[in-house]
Amino acid sequence: MTHFWTPFPQNRVLAEISLWSAQLASLKDDLTRIDPYTDIYHIDVSDAHFVPGLLFFPDLVAALRPLTNKPFHVHLMVDNPAALIDDFAKAGANLITIHAENGPLVPDALAKIRALGLSAGLALQLETAPEAAAPYFDQLDLIVMMGTKLGIKGVGLDSQACPRITAMQ
């Protein structure tokens, strides 16, 4: 498997664009407009249990996949990530991130992501100690340190965010 980060430029900041705030009725037009400026598309998925509200689903990701060759980073904010990994892999995900807060489900979910030949990420909520990622370092391509509480958009970084990033480094 090619390392996820290999094709990206190493001499600049990468732009990972979230589709959460996109105009859902015009996703095709929005992707076409922003694609030249995007390195990675971030697709948040929520199940209304792990985090309030419902966001994105495999059929939508599959419909978007032919519109761009840029990688899709699917961020599973769900109670049972393993139940969705196959569907998002088939839909065109390149990188799937699960949450450390999924506890005992994390090892099997990461193994499933890897078995499908995808890159794997682990997200940590603001309340979760950075050390929670340590047991999985050798299985990860990415660690996502949440900068806000889950399910909240349009607010600045929480005051805990930067010290947590420093601790993770």
DSSP file (Angstrom, degrees, kcal/mol; ACC not computed):
  #  RESIDUE AA STRUCTURE BP1 BP2  ACC     N-H-->O    O-->H-N    N-H-->O    O-->H-N    TCO  KAPPA ALPHA  PHI   PSI    X-CA   Y-CA   Z-CA
    1    1 A M              0   0    0      0, 0.0     2,-0.2     0, 0.0   117,-0.1   0.000 360.0 360.0 360.0 133.0    0.0    0.0    0.0
    2    2 A T        -     0   0    0      1,-0.1     2,-0.1     2,-0.1     0, 0.0  -0.545 360.0-102.9 -69.8 135.1    1.3    3.5   -0.9
    3    3 A H    >   -     0   0    0     -2,-0.2     3,-1.5     1,-0.1    -1,-0.1  -0.389  29.2-124.1 -61.0 136.6    1.6    5.6    2.2
    4    4 A F  T 3  S+     0   0    0      1,-0.3    -1,-0.1     2,-0.1     4,-0.1   0.832 107.2  45.5 -52.2 -40.3   -1.4    8.0    2.3
    5    5 A W  T >  S+     0   0    0      1,-0.2     3,-1.4     2,-0.1    -1,-0.3   0.576  85.9  94.2 -86.1  -9.5    0.8   11.1    2.5
    6    6 A T  T <  S+     0   0    0     -3,-1.5    -1,-0.2     1,-0.3    -2,-0.1   0.864  82.9  49.1 -54.3 -45.8    3.3   10.2   -0.2
    7    7 A P  T 3  S+     0   0    0      0, 0.0    -1,-0.3     0, 0.0    -2,-0.1   0.609  93.5  95.5 -75.3  -7.2    1.6   12.0   -3.2
    8    8 A F  S <  S-     0   0    0     -3,-1.4     6,-0.0    -4,-0.1     2,-0.0  -0.515  85.7 -99.9 -85.7 149.6    1.2   15.3   -1.3
    9    9 A P        -     0   0    0      0, 0.0     3,-0.3     0, 0.0    -1,-0.1  -0.366  24.5-157.5 -60.3 143.0    3.6   18.2   -1.6
   10   10 A Q  S    S+     0   0    0      1,-0.2     4,-0.0    -3,-0.1    -2,-0.0   0.431  81.1  67.9-100.9  -1.7    5.9   18.4    1.4
   11   11 A N  S    S+     0   0    0      2,-0.1     2,-0.3     0, 0.0    -1,-0.2   0.172  99.5  38.1-109.2  17.9    6.7   22.1    1.1
   12   12 A R  S    S-     0   0    0     -3,-0.3     2,-0.2     0, 0.0     0, 0.0  -0.981  88.8 -84.8-156.7 165.9    3.3   23.7    2.0
   13   13 A V        -     0   0    0     -2,-0.3     2,-0.3     1,-0.1    -2,-0.1  -0.543  46.6-126.9 -72.2 139.2    0.3   23.3    4.2
   14   14 A L        -     0   0    0     -2,-0.2     2,-0.7    -4,-0.0    -1,-0.1  -0.638  11.9-133.0 -88.3 148.5   -2.3   21.0    2.9
   15   15 A A        -     0   0    0     -2,-0.3    24,-2.6     2,-0.0    25,-1.9  -0.887  21.1-177.0-104.8 107.4   -5.9   22.0    2.5
   16   16 A E  E     -a   40   0A   0     -2,-0.7     2,-0.5    23,-0.2    25,-0.2  -0.917  15.9-157.8-103.1 111.0   -8.4   19.5    3.9
   17   17 A I  E     -a   41   0A   0     23,-2.6    25,-3.2    -2,-0.7     2,-0.3  -0.785   6.2-139.9 -99.9 124.0  -11.8   20.9    3.1
   18   18 A S  E     -a   42   0A   0     -2,-0.5     3,-0.3    23,-0.2    25,-0.2  -0.612   4.8-157.9 -81.5 137.8  -14.8   19.8    5.2
   19   19 A L  S >  S+     0   0    0     23,-2.5     3,-1.4    -2,-0.3    -1,-0.1   0.462  73.2  95.5 -89.8  -2.2  -18.1   19.2    3.3
   20   20 A W  T 3  S+     0   0    0     22,-0.3    -1,-0.2     1,-0.3     4,-0.1   0.863  89.8  39.8 -57.3 -38.7  -20.1   19.6    6.5
   21   21 A S  T 3  S+     0   0    0     -3,-0.3    -1,-0.3     2,-0.1    -2,-0.1   0.367  91.8 116.7 -95.4   5.6  -20.8   23.3    5.7
   22   22 A A  S <  S-     0   0    0     -3,-1.4     2,-0.9     1,-0.1     5,-0.1  -0.258  81.0 -99.2 -68.8 160.0  -21.3   22.8    2.0
   23   23 A Q    >   -     0   0    0      1,-0.2     3,-2.0     3,-0.2     7,-0.2  -0.738  34.6-155.1 -78.5 107.5  -24.7   23.6    0.3
   24   24 A L  G >  S+     0   0    0     -2,-0.9     3,-1.1     1,-0.3     4,-0.2   0.817  89.0  58.0 -60.0 -33.1  -26.0   20.1    0.1
   25   25 A A  G 3  S+     0   0    0      1,-0.3    -1,-0.3     2,-0.1     3,-0.1   0.650 116.6  34.8 -71.9 -13.3  -28.3   20.9   -2.8
   26   26 A S  G <> S+     0   0    0     -3,-2.0     4,-2.7     1,-0.1    -1,-0.3  -0.076  71.9 131.8-131.6  36.4  -25.3   22.0   -4.9
   27   27 A L  H <> S+     0   0    0     -3,-1.1     4,-3.0     1,-0.2     5,-0.2   0.883  74.7  54.4 -57.6 -40.2  -22.5   19.6   -3.8
   28   28 A K  H  > S+     0   0    0      1,-0.2     4,-2.2     2,-0.2    -1,-0.2   0.946 111.8  43.6 -60.2 -48.0  -21.5   18.9   -7.3
   29   29 A D  H  > S+     0   0    0      1,-0.2     4,-2.1     2,-0.2    -1,-0.2   0.899 114.0  51.2 -64.1 -40.7  -21.1   22.5   -8.2
   30   30 A D  H  X S+     0   0    0     -4,-2.7     4,-2.4    -7,-0.2     5,-0.2   0.919 110.1  48.8 -64.0 -43.6  -19.3   23.2   -4.9
   31   31 A L  H  X S+     0   0    0     -4,-3.0     4,-2.0     1,-0.2    -1,-0.2   0.922 111.4  49.7 -62.2 -43.3  -16.8   20.4   -5.5
   32   32 A T  H  < S+     0   0    0     -4,-2.2    -1,-0.2    -5,-0.2    -2,-0.2   0.896 113.0  47.9 -61.2 -40.0  -16.1   21.6   -9.0
   33   33 A R  H  < S+     0   0    0     -4,-2.1    -2,-0.2     1,-0.2    -1,-0.2   0.891 122.0  31.8 -69.5 -41.2  -15.5   25.1   -7.8
   34   34 A I  H >< S+     0   0    0     -4,-2.4     3,-1.8     1,-0.2     4,-0.4   0.576  91.1  94.8 -96.8  -9.4  -13.2   24.2   -4.9
   35   35 A D  G >< S+     0   0    0     -4,-2.0     3,-1.4     1,-0.3    -1,-0.2   0.854  79.9  57.3 -54.6 -40.7  -11.5   21.2   -6.3
   36   36 A P  G 3  S+     0   0    0      0, 0.0    -1,-0.3     0, 0.0    -2,-0.1   0.740 112.7  42.4 -63.3 -18.6   -8.4   23.1   -7.6
   37   37 A Y  G <  S+     0   0    0     -3,-1.8     2,-0.4    -4,-0.1    -2,-0.2   0.329 100.0  90.7-106.9   5.3   -7.7   24.4   -4.1
   38   38 A T    <   +     0   0    0     -3,-1.4   -22,-0.2    -4,-0.4     3,-0.1  -0.856  39.8 176.6-111.6 135.4   -8.4   21.2   -2.2
   39   39 A D  S    S+     0   0    0    -24,-2.6     2,-0.3    -2,-0.4   -23,-0.2   0.779  79.2   9.6 -96.3 -39.5   -5.9   18.5   -1.3
   40   40 A I  E     -a   16   0A   0    -25,-1.9   -23,-2.6    30,-0.2     2,-0.5  -0.995  67.0-135.9-142.2 141.3   -8.3   16.3    0.7
   41   41 A Y  E     -ab  17  72A   0     30,-2.7    32,-3.5    -2,-0.3     2,-0.6  -0.892  17.9-149.0 -99.4 130.4  -12.0   16.3    1.3
   42   42 A H  E     -ab  18  73A   0    -25,-3.2   -23,-2.5    -2,-0.5     2,-0.6  -0.876  12.1-170.0-100.9 122.5  -13.1   15.7    4.9
   43   43 A I  E     - b   0  74A   0     30,-3.4    32,-2.6    -2,-0.6     2,-0.3  -0.916   8.2-154.4-119.3 105.3  -16.5   14.0    5.2
   44   44 A D  E     - b   0  75A   0     -2,-0.6     2,-0.5    30,-0.2    32,-0.2  -0.604   9.0-167.1 -79.3 135.3  -18.0   13.9    8.7
   45   45 A V  E     + b   0  76A   0     30,-2.7    32,-3.2    -2,-0.3     2,-0.3  -0.990   9.0 176.1-124.1 125.5  -20.3   11.0    9.4
   46   46 A S  E     -Cb  55  77A   0      9,-1.3     9,-1.4    -2,-0.5    32,-0.2  -0.970  23.9-159.3-132.6 151.2  -22.5   11.0   12.5
   47   47 A D  E     -C   54   0A   0     30,-1.1     7,-0.2    -2,-0.3     6,-0.1   0.293  45.0-112.4-110.6   7.2  -25.2    8.6   13.7
   48   48 A A  S    S+     0   0    0      5,-1.3     5,-0.2     3,-0.7     6,-0.1   0.585 108.3  68.1  68.0  11.1  -27.2   10.9   16.1
   49   49 A H  S    S+     0   0    0     28,-0.2    -1,-0.1     2,-0.2    29,-0.1   0.657 101.1  35.2-117.3 -58.9  -25.9    8.7   19.0
   50   50 A F  S    S+     0   0    0      1,-0.2    28,-0.2    27,-0.2   100,-0.1   0.852 140.4   7.4 -65.5 -35.2  -22.2    9.3   19.3
   51   51 A V  S    S-     0   0    0     26,-0.4    -3,-0.7     2,-0.2    -1,-0.2  -0.983  96.3 -92.5-144.0 146.8  -22.8   12.9   18.4
   52   52 A P  S    S+     0   0    0      0, 0.0    -4,-0.1     0, 0.0    -3,-0.1  -0.286  86.3  20.8 -62.2 146.5  -26.0   14.8   17.9
   53   53 A G  S    S-     0   0    0     -5,-0.2    -5,-1.3    -6,-0.1     2,-0.4   0.076  82.3 -88.7  87.0 164.6  -27.5   14.9   14.4
   54   54 A L  E     +C   47   0A   0     -7,-0.2     2,-0.4    -6,-0.1    -7,-0.2  -0.941  40.4 179.4-113.8 134.2  -27.1   12.9   11.2
   55   55 A L  E     -C   46   0A   0     -9,-1.4    -9,-1.3    -2,-0.4   -35,-0.0  -0.995  42.6 -29.1-138.9 132.1  -24.4   13.6    8.7
   56   56 A F        -     0   0    0     -2,-0.4    -1,-0.3   -11,-0.2   -10,-0.3   0.657  51.9-152.0  47.2 154.1  -23.4   12.0    5.4
   57   57 A F    >>  -     0   0    0    -12,-0.1     4,-1.8    -3,-0.1     3,-0.6  -0.941  32.6 -94.4-152.6 163.3  -23.8    8.4    4.3
   58   58 A P  H 3> S+     0   0    0      0, 0.0     4,-2.7     0, 0.0     5,-0.2   0.856 117.7  56.2 -58.3 -40.4  -22.1    5.9    1.9
   59   59 A D  H 3> S+     0   0    0      1,-0.2     4,-1.8     2,-0.2     5,-0.1   0.876 107.8  49.5 -62.1 -35.9  -24.4    6.5   -1.1
   60   60 A L  H <> S+     0   0    0     -3,-0.6     4,-1.8     2,-0.2    -1,-0.2   0.923 110.9  49.3 -67.0 -43.4  -23.7   10.2   -1.0
   61   61 A V  H  X S+     0   0    0     -4,-1.8     4,-1.9     1,-0.2    -2,-0.2   0.914 110.3  51.4 -61.2 -42.3  -19.9    9.6   -0.9
   62   62 A A  H  < S+     0   0    0     -4,-2.7    -1,-0.2     1,-0.2    -2,-0.2   0.868 108.8  51.3 -62.8 -36.3  -20.3    7.1   -3.8
   63   63 A A  H  < S+     0   0    0     -4,-1.8    -1,-0.2    -5,-0.2    -2,-0.2   0.829 113.6  44.7 -69.7 -31.3  -22.1    9.8   -5.8
   64   64 A L  H >< S+     0   0    0     -4,-1.8     3,-2.0     1,-0.2     4,-0.4   0.758  93.4  81.7 -81.6 -25.9  -19.4   12.3   -5.1
   65   65 A R  G >< S+     0   0    0     -4,-1.9     3,-1.2     1,-0.3    -1,-0.2   0.850  88.0  52.0 -54.3 -42.9  -16.5   10.0   -5.8
   66   66 A P  G 3  S+     0   0    0      0, 0.0    -1,-0.3     0, 0.0    -2,-0.1   0.641  98.5  69.3 -69.5  -9.9  -16.6   10.3   -9.7
   67   67 A L  G <  S+     0   0    0     -3,-2.0     2,-0.3    -4,-0.1    -2,-0.2   0.625 109.2  16.9 -83.9 -12.8  -16.4   14.1   -9.3
   68   68 A T    <   -     0   0    0     -3,-1.2    -1,-0.1    -4,-0.4   -36,-0.0  -0.995  51.0-146.8-155.2 153.3  -12.9   14.3   -8.1
   69   69 A N        +     0   0    0     -2,-0.3     3,-0.1    -3,-0.1    -1,-0.1   0.347  68.2 114.8-100.5   4.2   -9.7   12.3   -7.8
   70   70 A K  S    S-     0   0    0      1,-0.1   -30,-0.2    -5,-0.1    -2,-0.1  -0.420  78.1 -93.8 -71.5 149.1   -8.8   14.0   -4.5
   71   71 A P        -     0   0    0      0, 0.0   -30,-2.7     0, 0.0     2,-0.5  -0.297  31.0-137.2 -64.7 147.4   -8.7   11.7   -1.4
   72   72 A F  E     -b   41   0A   0     20,-0.4    22,-2.6   -32,-0.2    23,-2.0  -0.939  10.8-160.9-105.7 121.6  -11.8   11.4    0.8
   73   73 A H  E     -bd  42  95A   0    -32,-3.5   -30,-3.4    -2,-0.5     2,-0.6  -0.907   9.4-160.9-101.9 107.7  -11.2   11.4    4.5
   74   74 A V  E     -bd  43  96A   0     21,-2.9    23,-2.8    -2,-0.7     2,-0.7  -0.824   0.9-160.4 -95.1 120.1  -14.2    9.9    6.2
   75   75 A H  E     -bd  44  97A   0    -32,-2.6   -30,-2.7    -2,-0.6     2,-1.0  -0.876   7.9-152.9-105.0 104.1  -14.5   10.8    9.9
   76   76 A L  E     +b   45   0A   0     21,-2.9     2,-0.9    -2,-0.7    23,-0.3  -0.686  19.4 175.6 -86.2 103.6  -16.8    8.3   11.6
   77   77 A M  E     +b   46   0A   0    -32,-3.2   -30,-1.1    -2,-1.0   -26,-0.4  -0.657  44.0 120.8-101.4  71.9  -18.4    9.9   14.7
   78   78 A V  S    S-     0   0    0     -2,-0.9    21,-0.2   -32,-0.2    -2,-0.0  -0.892  73.3-119.5-138.0 159.1  -20.5    6.9   15.4
   79   79 A D  S    S+     0   0    0     -2,-0.3    -1,-0.1     1,-0.3    -3,-0.0   0.868 109.4  28.7 -67.7 -37.9  -21.1    4.3   18.1
   80   80 A N    >   +     0   0    0      1,-0.1     3,-1.0     2,-0.0     4,-0.4  -0.734  65.6 173.0-128.4  82.6  -20.1    1.3   16.0
   81   81 A P  T >> S+     0   0    0      0, 0.0     3,-1.9     0, 0.0     4,-1.2   0.849  74.8  64.2 -62.3 -35.4  -17.5    2.3   13.4
   82   82 A A  H 3> S+     0   0    0      1,-0.3     4,-0.6     2,-0.2     3,-0.2   0.815  94.1  62.8 -59.6 -29.3  -16.8   -1.2   12.2
   83   83 A A  H <4 S+     0   0    0     -3,-1.0    -1,-0.3     1,-0.2     4,-0.2   0.707 112.2  35.6 -68.1 -19.2  -20.4   -1.5   11.0
   84   84 A L  H <> S+     0   0    0     -3,-1.9     4,-2.3    -4,-0.4     5,-0.3   0.556  92.2  88.0-110.3 -11.7  -19.8    1.3    8.5
   85   85 A I  H  X S+     0   0    0     -4,-1.2     4,-2.4     1,-0.2     5,-0.2   0.914  89.0  48.7 -60.7 -47.6  -16.2    0.8    7.4
   86   86 A D  H  X S+     0   0    0     -4,-0.6     4,-2.6     1,-0.2    -1,-0.2   0.925 112.0  49.7 -58.2 -45.7  -17.0   -1.6    4.5
   87   87 A D  H  > S+     0   0    0     -4,-0.2     4,-1.5     1,-0.2    -1,-0.2   0.899 113.4  44.7 -63.8 -41.3  -19.7    0.6    3.1
   88   88 A F  H  X>S+     0   0    0     -4,-2.3     5,-2.4     2,-0.2     4,-0.8   0.839 111.3  54.0 -73.6 -30.9  -17.6    3.7    3.1
   89   89 A A  H ><5S+     0   0    0     -4,-2.4     3,-0.9    -5,-0.3    -2,-0.2   0.941 110.7  46.1 -63.6 -46.5  -14.6    1.8    1.7
   90   90 A K  H 3<5S+     0   0    0     -4,-2.6    -2,-0.2     1,-0.2    -1,-0.2   0.826 107.8  58.9 -64.1 -31.0  -16.8    0.7   -1.2
   91   91 A A  H 3<5S-     0   0    0     -4,-1.5   -26,-0.3    -5,-0.2    -1,-0.2   0.667 129.6 -90.1 -74.6 -16.8  -18.1    4.2   -1.6
   92   92 A G  T <<5 +     0   0    0     -3,-0.9   -20,-0.4    -4,-0.8    -3,-0.2   0.599  66.4 158.9 120.6  13.7  -14.6    5.6   -2.2
   93   93 A A      < -     0   0    0     -5,-2.4    -1,-0.2     1,-0.1   -20,-0.2  -0.412  17.8-175.4 -65.5 143.5  -13.0    6.5    1.1
   94   94 A N  S    S+     0   0    0    -22,-2.6    25,-2.3     1,-0.4     2,-0.4   0.682  75.2  25.7-105.1 -32.5   -9.2    6.7    1.1
   95   95 A L  E     -de  73 119A   0    -23,-2.0   -21,-2.9    23,-0.2     2,-0.5  -1.000  67.4-165.1-135.7 130.1   -8.7    7.4    4.8
   96   96 A I  E     -de  74 120A   0     23,-2.3    25,-2.3    -2,-0.4     2,-0.5  -0.980   4.8-163.3-121.0 126.9  -11.1    6.5    7.6
   97   97 A T  E     -de  75 121A   0    -23,-2.8   -21,-2.9    -2,-0.5    25,-0.2  -0.913   7.7-176.8-108.9 132.3  -10.8    8.0   11.0
   98   98 A I  E     - e   0 122A   0     23,-2.1    25,-3.1    -2,-0.5     2,-0.4  -0.635  29.7 -98.6-114.2 177.9  -12.5    6.5   14.1
   99   99 A H  E >   - e   0 123A   0    -23,-0.3     3,-2.1    23,-0.2    25,-0.2  -0.821   7.5-140.2-106.6 139.1  -12.6    7.8   17.6
  100  100 A A  G >  S+     0   0    0     23,-2.9     3,-1.8    -2,-0.4     6,-0.2   0.807 103.8  70.3 -57.3 -29.4  -10.5    6.7   20.6
  101  101 A E  G 3  S+     0   0    0     22,-0.4    -1,-0.3     1,-0.3    23,-0.1   0.547  74.3  82.0 -70.3  -6.2  -13.7    7.0   22.6
  102  102 A N  G X  S-     0   0    0     -3,-2.1     3,-2.1     1,-0.2    -1,-0.3   0.502  79.9-175.6 -73.7  -2.6  -15.0    4.0   20.8
  103  103 A G  G X   +     0   0    0     -3,-1.8     3,-1.9     1,-0.3    -1,-0.2  -0.145  61.7  16.4  53.0-119.3  -12.9    2.2   23.4
  104  104 A P  G 3  S+     0   0    0      0, 0.0     4,-0.4     0, 0.0    -1,-0.3   0.631 121.7  64.1 -66.5 -11.9  -12.8   -1.6   23.0
  105  105 A L  G <> S+     0   0    0     -3,-2.1     4,-2.1     1,-0.2    -2,-0.2   0.649  82.2  83.2 -81.8 -15.0  -14.1   -1.3   19.4
  106  106 A V  H <> S+     0   0    0     -3,-1.9     4,-2.8     1,-0.2     5,-0.3   0.917  84.8  51.0 -60.2 -51.1  -11.0    0.6   18.3
  107  107 A P  H  > S+     0   0    0      0, 0.0     4,-2.2     0, 0.0    -1,-0.2   0.922 114.4  42.9 -57.8 -45.7   -8.5   -2.4   17.6
  108  108 A D  H  > S+     0   0    0     -4,-0.4     4,-2.2     2,-0.2    -2,-0.2   0.892 114.1  51.4 -67.3 -38.1  -10.9   -4.3   15.4
  109  109 A A  H  X S+     0   0    0     -4,-2.1     4,-2.3     2,-0.2    -1,-0.2   0.927 111.3  47.0 -65.1 -44.0  -12.1   -1.2   13.5
  110  110 A L  H  X S+     0   0    0     -4,-2.8     4,-2.4     1,-0.2    -2,-0.2   0.910 111.8  51.3 -63.1 -41.1   -8.5   -0.2   12.8
  111  111 A A  H  X S+     0   0    0     -4,-2.2     4,-2.5    -5,-0.3    -1,-0.2   0.893 109.5  50.6 -62.3 -39.1   -7.6   -3.7   11.7
  112  112 A K  H  X S+     0   0    0     -4,-2.2     4,-1.3     2,-0.2    -2,-0.2   0.916 109.5  50.0 -65.5 -43.5  -10.7   -3.7    9.4
  113  113 A I  H  <>S+     0   0    0     -4,-2.3     5,-1.9     1,-0.2     3,-0.5   0.943 114.0  45.5 -59.0 -48.1   -9.6   -0.4    7.8
  114  114 A R  H ><5S+     0   0    0     -4,-2.4     3,-2.0     1,-0.2    -2,-0.2   0.886 107.1  57.8 -63.5 -40.9   -6.1   -1.7    7.2
  115  115 A A  H 3<5S+     0   0    0     -4,-2.5    -1,-0.2     1,-0.3    -2,-0.2   0.792 103.4  54.7 -62.2 -27.4   -7.4   -5.0    5.8
  116  116 A L  T 3<5S-     0   0    0     -4,-1.3    -1,-0.3    -3,-0.5    -2,-0.2   0.438 119.6-112.1 -84.8   0.1   -9.2   -3.0    3.2
  117  117 A G  T < 5S+     0   0    0     -3,-2.0     2,-0.2     1,-0.3    -3,-0.2   0.680  74.1 131.7  79.4  17.9   -6.0   -1.3    2.1
  118  118 A L      < -     0   0    0     -5,-1.9    -1,-0.3     1,-0.1     2,-0.2  -0.575  61.8-104.7 -99.1 163.9   -7.1    2.1    3.4
  119  119 A S  E     -e   95   0A   0    -25,-2.3   -23,-2.3    -2,-0.2     2,-0.4  -0.599  37.0-140.6 -83.4 150.9   -5.3    4.6    5.6
  120  120 A A  E     -e   96   0A   0     -2,-0.2    21,-3.4   -25,-0.2    22,-1.1  -0.915  17.8-175.6-122.6 140.5   -6.4    4.8    9.2
  121  121 A G  E     -ef  97 142A   0    -25,-2.3   -23,-2.1    -2,-0.4     2,-0.4  -0.907  12.8-149.9-128.0 159.2   -6.9    7.7   11.5
  122  122 A L  E     -ef  98 143A   0     20,-1.8    22,-2.5    -2,-0.3     2,-0.3  -0.997  11.8-156.7-130.3 127.1   -7.8    8.1   15.2
  123  123 A A  E     -ef  99 144A   0    -25,-3.1   -23,-2.9    -2,-0.4     2,-0.5  -0.804   1.8-158.1-104.1 145.3   -9.7   11.1   16.6
  124  124 A L  E     - f   0 145A   0     20,-2.7    22,-2.3    -2,-0.3   -25,-0.0  -0.987  14.2-134.3-124.2 125.9   -9.6   12.3   20.2
  125  125 A Q    >   -     0   0    0     -2,-0.5     3,-1.8    20,-0.1    24,-0.1  -0.248  35.2 -98.8 -68.9 165.1  -12.3   14.5   21.7
  126  126 A L  T 3  S+     0   0    0     22,-0.3    -1,-0.1     1,-0.3    23,-0.1   0.821 123.9  51.9 -54.8 -34.3  -11.3   17.5   23.8
  127  127 A E  T 3  S+     0   0    0      2,-0.1     2,-0.5     0, 0.0    -1,-0.3   0.571  91.0  93.9 -82.0  -9.2  -11.8   15.5   27.0
  128  128 A T  S <  S-     0   0    0     -3,-1.8    -4,-0.1     1,-0.1   -27,-0.0  -0.726  80.1-119.3 -93.3 129.3   -9.6   12.6   25.9
  129  129 A A    >   -     0   0    0     -2,-0.5     3,-2.3     1,-0.1     4,-0.2  -0.365  18.6-125.1 -63.5 138.7   -6.0   12.6   27.0
  130  130 A P  G >  S+     0   0    0      0, 0.0     3,-1.8     0, 0.0     4,-0.3   0.809 107.7  70.8 -53.8 -30.1   -3.5   12.6   24.1
  131  131 A E  G >  S+     0   0    0      1,-0.3     3,-1.2     2,-0.2    -2,-0.1   0.682  77.2  80.3 -62.7 -16.9   -1.9    9.5   25.6
  132  132 A A  G <  S+     0   0    0     -3,-2.3    -1,-0.3     1,-0.3     4,-0.1   0.736  89.0  55.0 -62.9 -21.3   -5.0    7.5   24.6
  133  133 A A  G X  S+     0   0    0     -3,-1.8     3,-2.1    -4,-0.2     4,-0.5   0.690  83.2  89.9 -82.6 -18.8   -3.6    7.3   21.0
  134  134 A A  G X  S+     0   0    0     -3,-1.2     3,-1.2    -4,-0.3     4,-0.3   0.824  79.1  56.7 -52.9 -42.7   -0.3    5.8   22.1
  135  135 A P  G 3  S+     0   0    0      0, 0.0    -1,-0.3     0, 0.0     3,-0.1   0.697 113.2  42.9 -64.2 -14.2   -1.4    2.1   21.9
  136  136 A Y  G X  S+     0   0    0     -3,-2.1     3,-2.7     1,-0.1     4,-0.5   0.389  75.4 111.3-112.1   1.4   -2.3    2.6   18.2
  137  137 A F  G X  S+     0   0    0     -3,-1.2     3,-1.3    -4,-0.5    -1,-0.1   0.844  78.4  53.6 -48.2 -42.7    0.6    4.7   16.9
  138  138 A D  G 3  S+     0   0    0     -4,-0.3    -1,-0.3     1,-0.3    -2,-0.1   0.577 110.2  48.5 -73.5  -7.0    1.9    1.9   14.7
  139  139 A Q  G <  S+     0   0    0     -3,-2.7     2,-0.3   -20,-0.0    -1,-0.3   0.366  98.0  89.8-108.2   2.4   -1.5    1.5   13.0
  140  140 A L    <   +     0   0    0     -3,-1.3   -19,-0.2    -4,-0.5     3,-0.1  -0.790  40.6 179.5-113.6 144.5   -2.2    5.1   12.2
  141  141 A D  S    S+     0   0    0    -21,-3.4     2,-0.3    -2,-0.3   -20,-0.2   0.528  83.2  19.7-101.8 -16.5   -1.6    7.5    9.4
  142  142 A L  E     -f  121   0A   0    -22,-1.1   -20,-1.8     2,-0.0     2,-0.4  -0.996  56.5-156.3-155.7 142.1   -3.3   10.4   11.1
  143  143 A I  E     -f  122   0A   0     -2,-0.3     2,-0.6   -22,-0.2   -20,-0.2  -0.997  15.8-155.0-120.7 127.5   -4.3   11.6   14.5
  144  144 A V  E     -f  123   0A   0    -22,-2.5   -20,-2.7    -2,-0.4     2,-0.8  -0.902   2.2-162.4-103.9 117.2   -7.1   14.1   14.7
  145  145 A M  E     -f  124   0A   0     -2,-0.6   -20,-0.1   -22,-0.2   -22,-0.1  -0.881  24.8-129.0 -98.1 108.3   -7.1   16.3   17.8
  146  146 A M        -     0   0    0    -22,-2.3     4,-0.1    -2,-0.8     3,-0.1  -0.313  18.8-166.3 -60.9 136.1  -10.6   17.8   18.0
  147  147 A G  S    S+     0   0    0      2,-0.1    11,-3.3    10,-0.1     2,-0.3   0.504  72.8  25.7-101.6  -8.3  -10.5   21.6   18.4
  148  148 A T  S    S-     0   0    0      9,-0.2   -22,-0.3    12,-0.1     2,-0.1  -0.894  99.6 -78.5-140.9 170.5  -14.2   21.9   19.4
  149  149 A K    >   -     0   0    0     -2,-0.3     3,-1.3     1,-0.1    -2,-0.1  -0.449  64.3 -88.7 -68.0 149.7  -16.8   19.7   21.0
  150  150 A L  T 3  S+     0   0    0      1,-0.2    -1,-0.1    -2,-0.1     3,-0.1  -0.288 110.5  23.6 -61.5 143.0  -18.3   17.2   18.5
  151  151 A G  T 3  S+     0   0    0      1,-0.2     2,-0.5  -100,-0.1    -1,-0.2   0.525  95.7 113.0  82.6   6.5  -21.3   18.4   16.6
  152  152 A I    <   +     0   0    0     -3,-1.3     2,-0.3     3,-0.0    -1,-0.2  -0.937  37.9 172.5-114.5 130.6  -20.5   22.1   16.9
  153  153 A K        +     0   0    0     -2,-0.5     3,-0.1     1,-0.1    -4,-0.0  -0.926  54.1  42.1-131.2 161.3  -19.5   24.2   14.0
  154  154 A G  S    S+     0   0    0     -2,-0.3     2,-0.3     1,-0.3    -1,-0.1   0.672  87.4 107.4  81.7  17.3  -19.0   27.9   13.5
  155  155 A V        -     0   0    0     -3,-0.1    -1,-0.3     1,-0.1     3,-0.1  -0.869  69.3-106.4-122.6 160.1  -17.1   28.5   16.7
  156  156 A G        -     0   0    0     -2,-0.3    -1,-0.1     1,-0.2     3,-0.1  -0.163  54.1 -66.6 -74.5 174.4  -13.4   29.1   17.4
  157  157 A L        -     0   0    0      1,-0.1    -9,-0.2    -9,-0.1    -1,-0.2  -0.327  53.8-111.0 -60.9 140.8  -10.9   26.7   18.8
  158  158 A D    >   -     0   0    0    -11,-3.3     3,-1.6     1,-0.1     4,-0.5  -0.422  28.5-114.1 -66.1 150.1  -11.5   25.6   22.4
  159  159 A S  T 3  S+     0   0    0      1,-0.3    -1,-0.1     2,-0.1     3,-0.1   0.715 115.9  57.7 -63.5 -19.7   -8.8   26.9   24.8
  160  160 A Q  T 3> S+     0   0    0      1,-0.1     4,-1.8     2,-0.1    -1,-0.3   0.673  86.4  82.8 -79.6 -17.9   -7.7   23.3   25.4
  161  161 A A  H <> S+     0   0    0     -3,-1.6     4,-2.0   -14,-0.3     5,-0.2   0.918  89.3  43.9 -60.5 -53.1   -7.0   22.6   21.7
  162  162 A C  H  > S+     0   0    0     -4,-0.5     4,-2.4     1,-0.2    -1,-0.2   0.915 112.9  50.2 -65.2 -44.3   -3.5   24.1   21.3
  163  163 A P  H  > S+     0   0    0      0, 0.0     4,-2.2     0, 0.0    -1,-0.2   0.869 110.5  52.3 -60.7 -33.2   -2.0   22.7   24.5
  164  164 A R  H  X S+     0   0    0     -4,-1.8     4,-2.0     2,-0.2    -2,-0.2   0.897 108.0  50.2 -68.7 -39.2   -3.3   19.3   23.5
  165  165 A I  H  X S+     0   0    0     -4,-2.0     4,-1.8     2,-0.2    -1,-0.2   0.925 110.4  50.3 -63.6 -43.3   -1.7   19.5   20.1
  166  166 A T  H  < S+     0   0    0     -4,-2.4    -2,-0.2     1,-0.2    -1,-0.2   0.913 109.8  50.9 -59.7 -43.0    1.6   20.4   21.7
  167  167 A A  H  < S+     0   0    0     -4,-2.2    -1,-0.2     1,-0.2    -2,-0.2   0.862 108.2  52.8 -63.4 -35.8    1.3   17.5   24.1
  168  168 A M  H  <        0   0    0     -4,-2.0    -1,-0.2     1,-0.3    -2,-0.2   0.861 360.0 360.0 -69.3 -34.8    0.7   15.1   21.2
  169  169 A Q     <        0   0    0     -4,-1.8    -1,-0.3    -5,-0.1    -2,-0.2   0.536 360.0 360.0 -61.5 360.0    3.8   16.3   19.4
